[in-house]
Amino acid sequence: NAGSESTADLGTTVATNTNYVLTVRINKARDEAYFYINGAYAGRVTGNMPSATDAGMRVGIFKSVGTTSRAAEVASLQFFTVY
């Protein structure tokens, strides 16, 4: 809506050569987003949701420590809209 972001620290330290399944669920009212790692609830965000527009997806890796390069492989990306 206003171009701002909300972030949630899910408190997960990633391990080398380990695959993770990340799931984000936005409720029908579009006022909460729930995050899951490998099927386990990890946290939520309750602000800055798109209220009057369609939502899309993006995948990114945001590295905050060290100088070694990182890569992300996305094996599957699904988007479901429930009206």
C-alpha positions in Angstrom: 0.0 0.0 0.0 2.6 2.5 1.1 5.6 0.8 -0.2 7.0 -0.3 3.1 8.1 -3.8 4.3 7.5 -5.8 7.5 10.0 -8.4 8.5 10.0 -11.3 10.8 13.1 -12.9 12.3 12.2 -16.6 12.3 15.2 -17.4 14.4 16.5 -20.2 12.1 20.2 -20.7 11.5 20.6 -22.4 8.1 23.0 -25.2 7.6 25.2 -25.9 4.5 23.9 -28.5 2.0 20.5 -28.6 3.8 17.2 -28.2 1.9 14.4 -26.3 3.5 10.7 -26.0 2.6 9.5 -22.5 3.2 5.8 -21.8 3.2 4.0 -18.4 3.5 0.3 -18.2 4.0 -1.6 -15.0 3.9 -5.1 -15.1 5.4 -8.2 -14.2 3.4 -8.6 -10.8 5.1 -5.0 -10.0 4.0 -4.0 -8.7 7.4 -1.7 -11.5 8.5 1.1 -13.6 6.9 2.2 -16.9 8.5 5.6 -18.5 7.9 6.5 -22.2 8.1 9.8 -23.9 7.8 9.7 -27.6 6.9 6.0 -27.6 7.9 6.6 -26.1 11.4 5.1 -22.7 12.3 7.9 -20.2 12.6 6.3 -16.7 12.9 3.9 -14.1 11.5 3.7 -10.6 10.3 0.6 -8.4 10.9 1.3 -5.2 9.1 1.8 -3.7 5.6 -0.3 -6.3 3.8 -1.7 -5.4 0.4 -5.3 -4.5 1.1 -6.8 -3.5 -2.2 -4.5 -4.9 -4.8 -3.5 -8.4 -6.1 -0.4 -9.8 -4.5 2.5 -11.5 -6.2 5.7 -13.4 -5.2 9.4 -12.9 -5.2 12.2 -15.0 -4.0 15.4 -13.5 -2.6 18.4 -14.3 -0.5 19.4 -11.5 1.9 22.8 -12.2 3.4 23.8 -10.1 6.4 27.1 -11.8 7.6 30.3 -12.8 5.8 31.7 -12.2 2.3 31.2 -15.7 0.8 28.7 -15.6 -2.1 25.4 -17.5 -1.7 22.8 -19.0 -4.1 19.3 -20.1 -3.8 17.7 -22.8 -5.9 13.9 -22.8 -6.1 12.7 -26.2 -7.1 9.0 -25.4 -6.8 7.0 -22.2 -6.5 3.2 -22.3 -6.1 0.7 -19.6 -5.7 -3.0 -20.2 -4.8 -5.7 -17.5 -4.5 -8.8 -18.2 -2.4 -11.7 -15.9 -2.9 
